[in-house]
Amino acid sequence: MTLSHLPLALLAVFLGCSSARHPDLPKTERLTIAHYKVPCTGEGRLLCMVATTADGAQTLLYDQIEGFTFEWGQRASVLVRIEEVANPMADASSQRMILQTLIKRTPDDSRFELLLEPEDLVSGPDGLTLLRDIRVTDAKHGGPGATPQVSHQQGEFRVTAWLENGVLRMQPKSP
């Protein structure tokens, strides 16, 4: 092989070693993380991040992205490395995500819909919270002490929600 063919040979080796051909190598993926979390069921009820992949598919992230801090009201574009976990614990994910690059954060105050169960709204010393993560107040009556009308619902129910000054505001969604 001559030196003039060396760049092409190196390129062929590099392309031949991609994670698509070697699934045991870490994979890199670009995700857009929504500006809100949704209640989900894993080991009990918790809040999951909503991620959209480059091809437009939406998925819930039950686990955190290592090195990434979620911020309510901020849409984030990230590049993550996905690694296989050798011996995951029972009911744990067989993959972990590690932040490679925080591409950008963008404020987003658009409304979103949540499907809630009555136990998702937890009363505490600071008022009502959504699964002990973010303070909640009633959209019509405002104020930190205002209990959302949705907290008196029976069974699963939908609400329209949005962030305002760091507080999650809700109103019942019409059927």
C-alpha positions as CSV (number, residue, x, y, z in Angstrom):
1,M,0.0,0.0,0.0
2,T,1.3,3.4,-0.9
3,L,1.1,6.5,1.3
4,S,-1.4,8.0,-1.1
5,H,-3.9,5.2,-0.2
6,L,-3.4,5.6,3.6
7,P,-6.1,8.2,4.1
8,L,-8.7,6.1,2.3
9,A,-7.6,3.0,4.3
10,L,-7.9,4.9,7.6
11,L,-11.4,6.2,6.6
12,A,-12.5,2.6,5.7
13,V,-11.3,1.3,9.1
14,F,-13.0,4.2,10.9
15,L,-16.3,3.7,9.1
16,G,-16.1,-0.1,9.6
17,C,-15.8,0.4,13.4
18,S,-19.0,2.4,13.8
19,S,-21.5,1.5,16.6
20,A,-24.0,0.5,13.9
21,R,-21.8,-2.4,12.9
22,H,-20.6,-3.0,16.5
23,P,-23.5,-2.7,18.9
24,D,-21.3,-3.3,21.9
25,L,-19.7,0.2,21.3
26,P,-21.4,3.2,22.9
27,K,-23.9,5.0,20.6
28,T,-24.3,8.7,20.4
29,E,-27.7,10.3,19.9
30,R,-29.1,13.8,19.7
31,L,-32.2,14.4,21.9
32,T,-34.5,17.3,22.5
33,I,-35.7,17.4,26.1
34,A,-39.1,19.0,26.6
35,H,-39.6,21.9,29.0
36,Y,-41.8,19.8,31.3
37,K,-41.9,16.4,32.9
38,V,-44.9,14.0,32.9
39,P,-46.1,11.6,35.5
40,C,-45.2,8.0,34.7
41,T,-45.1,4.6,36.4
42,G,-41.8,2.8,37.1
43,E,-41.2,1.7,40.6
44,G,-44.1,3.8,41.8
45,R,-45.2,7.1,40.4
46,L,-42.5,9.5,39.3
47,L,-41.9,12.3,36.8
48,C,-40.2,11.4,33.6
49,M,-38.5,13.7,31.1
50,V,-40.0,13.7,27.6
51,A,-37.3,13.3,24.9
52,T,-37.7,13.6,21.1
53,T,-35.1,11.8,19.0
54,A,-33.6,13.1,15.7
55,D,-36.2,11.1,13.7
56,G,-39.1,12.7,15.7
57,A,-39.9,9.7,17.9
58,Q,-41.0,10.7,21.5
59,T,-40.0,8.6,24.5
60,L,-40.1,8.9,28.2
61,L,-36.8,8.9,30.1
62,Y,-37.4,7.0,33.4
63,D,-33.7,7.5,34.4
64,Q,-31.6,10.7,34.5
65,I,-29.1,11.7,31.9
66,E,-25.8,11.6,33.8
67,G,-24.3,15.1,33.9
68,F,-27.5,16.8,32.8
69,T,-29.7,19.0,35.1
70,F,-33.3,19.2,34.0
71,E,-34.9,22.7,34.3
72,W,-38.6,23.3,34.2
73,G,-39.5,25.8,31.5
74,Q,-36.3,25.2,29.5
75,R,-36.3,23.0,26.3
76,A,-32.8,21.5,25.9
77,S,-31.0,20.0,22.9
78,V,-28.4,17.5,24.0
79,L,-26.0,15.0,22.6
80,V,-25.8,11.9,24.8
81,R,-23.7,8.7,24.8
82,I,-25.7,5.6,25.4
83,E,-23.9,2.7,27.0
84,E,-25.0,-0.8,27.9
85,V,-25.0,-1.7,31.6
86,A,-23.3,-5.0,32.1
87,N,-25.3,-6.4,35.0
88,P,-28.3,-4.1,35.6
89,M,-30.2,-4.5,38.9
90,A,-33.7,-6.1,38.7
91,D,-36.2,-3.7,37.1
92,A,-33.3,-1.3,36.2
93,S,-32.5,-0.1,32.7
94,S,-29.9,-2.0,30.7
95,Q,-28.7,1.3,29.3
96,R,-27.4,4.5,30.7
97,M,-27.2,7.9,29.1
98,I,-24.3,10.3,29.7
99,L,-24.3,13.9,28.6
100,Q,-21.7,14.6,25.9
101,T,-22.8,18.1,24.9
102,L,-25.4,20.5,26.0
103,I,-26.1,22.0,22.6
104,K,-28.5,24.7,23.8
105,R,-31.3,25.6,26.2
106,T,-34.3,27.6,25.1
107,P,-37.0,29.1,27.4
108,D,-40.4,27.6,26.6
109,D,-43.6,28.8,28.3
110,S,-46.0,26.9,26.0
111,R,-48.9,24.9,27.5
112,F,-48.9,21.2,27.8
113,E,-51.3,18.4,28.8
114,L,-50.8,16.1,31.8
115,L,-52.6,12.9,32.6
116,L,-52.8,12.7,36.4
117,E,-53.9,10.4,39.1
118,P,-55.1,12.0,42.4
119,E,-52.0,10.8,44.3
120,D,-49.8,12.7,41.9
121,L,-50.6,15.9,43.7
122,V,-48.9,15.9,47.1
123,S,-49.7,18.3,49.9
124,G,-46.7,19.5,52.0
125,P,-45.5,22.4,54.1
126,D,-45.0,24.6,51.0
127,G,-48.4,23.8,49.5
128,L,-49.2,21.4,46.7
129,T,-46.6,19.8,44.6
130,L,-46.6,17.5,41.6
131,L,-44.9,14.3,42.8
132,R,-42.8,16.3,45.3
133,D,-41.0,18.0,42.4
134,I,-42.6,21.3,41.5
135,R,-45.0,23.6,43.3
136,V,-48.6,23.7,41.8
137,T,-51.3,26.3,42.0
138,D,-54.7,26.8,40.6
139,A,-54.9,28.6,37.3
140,K,-58.1,30.6,38.3
141,H,-57.4,31.5,41.9
142,G,-53.6,31.9,41.7
143,G,-51.4,32.4,44.8
144,P,-49.1,29.8,46.4
145,G,-51.8,28.6,48.8
146,A,-54.5,28.1,46.2
147,T,-55.4,24.4,45.9
148,P,-56.1,23.4,42.3
149,Q,-59.6,22.2,41.7
150,V,-58.0,19.2,40.0
151,S,-56.9,17.9,43.4
152,H,-60.5,16.8,44.2
153,Q,-60.9,14.6,41.1
154,Q,-61.5,10.8,41.4
155,G,-59.5,8.5,39.1
156,E,-57.3,9.5,36.2
157,F,-57.9,13.0,34.8
158,R,-56.3,15.4,32.3
159,V,-55.2,19.0,32.9
160,T,-53.8,21.8,30.8
161,A,-50.6,23.1,32.5
162,W,-48.0,25.8,32.1
163,L,-45.2,27.4,34.0
164,E,-45.5,30.9,35.5
165,N,-42.8,32.4,37.7
166,G,-41.4,28.9,38.5
167,V,-44.8,27.6,39.6
168,L,-46.8,25.0,37.7
169,R,-50.3,26.3,37.0
170,M,-53.1,23.9,36.1
171,Q,-56.7,23.9,35.0
172,P,-59.0,20.9,34.4
173,K,-59.2,20.0,30.7
174,S,-62.6,19.7,29.3
175,P,-63.6,16.2,28.1
